[in-house]
């Protein structure tokens, strides 16, 4: 299965990964992505699930 990320979505993944690895605070990621902290937390959940599977 191929997952594509059009638009500005490709820049989201490295930022979320940095938050998961605790190299970046959720607040700073929200500022970078122009989202709320809650939205960043919601983006982290699927990523954490994928990390646990691999």
C-alpha positions as CSV (number, residue, x, y, z in Angstrom):
1,X,0.0,0.0,0.0
2,X,1.4,3.4,-1.0
3,X,0.6,6.4,1.2
4,X,1.0,9.8,-0.5
5,X,1.2,13.1,1.3
6,X,0.3,16.0,-1.0
7,X,0.9,19.7,-0.2
8,X,2.6,20.7,3.0
9,X,2.0,17.3,4.6
10,X,5.5,15.9,3.8
11,X,7.1,18.4,6.2
12,X,4.8,17.2,9.0
13,X,6.4,13.7,9.4
14,X,9.9,14.8,10.5
15,X,8.5,17.3,13.0
16,X,6.1,14.7,14.5
17,X,9.0,12.2,14.6
18,X,11.2,14.8,16.4
19,X,8.4,15.2,19.0
20,X,8.1,11.5,19.5
21,X,11.9,11.2,20.0
22,X,11.7,14.1,22.4
23,X,14.0,16.3,20.4
24,X,11.2,18.9,20.0
25,X,8.5,20.0,22.3
26,X,4.9,19.7,21.3
27,X,4.4,23.4,21.7
28,X,7.4,24.1,19.3
29,X,6.1,21.6,16.8
30,X,2.7,23.3,16.9
31,X,4.3,26.6,16.2
32,X,6.3,25.3,13.3
33,X,3.3,23.5,11.7
34,X,0.9,26.4,12.5
35,X,-1.4,24.0,14.4
36,X,-2.6,23.8,18.0
37,X,-0.8,21.6,20.5
38,X,-3.9,19.4,20.6
39,X,-3.7,18.8,16.8
40,X,0.0,17.9,17.1
41,X,-0.9,15.4,19.9
42,X,-3.6,13.9,17.6
43,X,-1.1,13.6,14.8
44,X,1.3,11.7,17.1
45,X,-1.1,8.9,18.0
46,X,-1.0,7.0,14.6
47,X,2.8,7.6,14.4
48,X,3.2,6.0,17.9
49,X,1.1,3.1,16.8
50,X,3.3,2.5,13.7
51,X,6.5,2.7,15.7
52,X,5.2,0.0,18.1
53,X,4.4,-2.4,15.2
54,X,7.8,-2.1,13.6
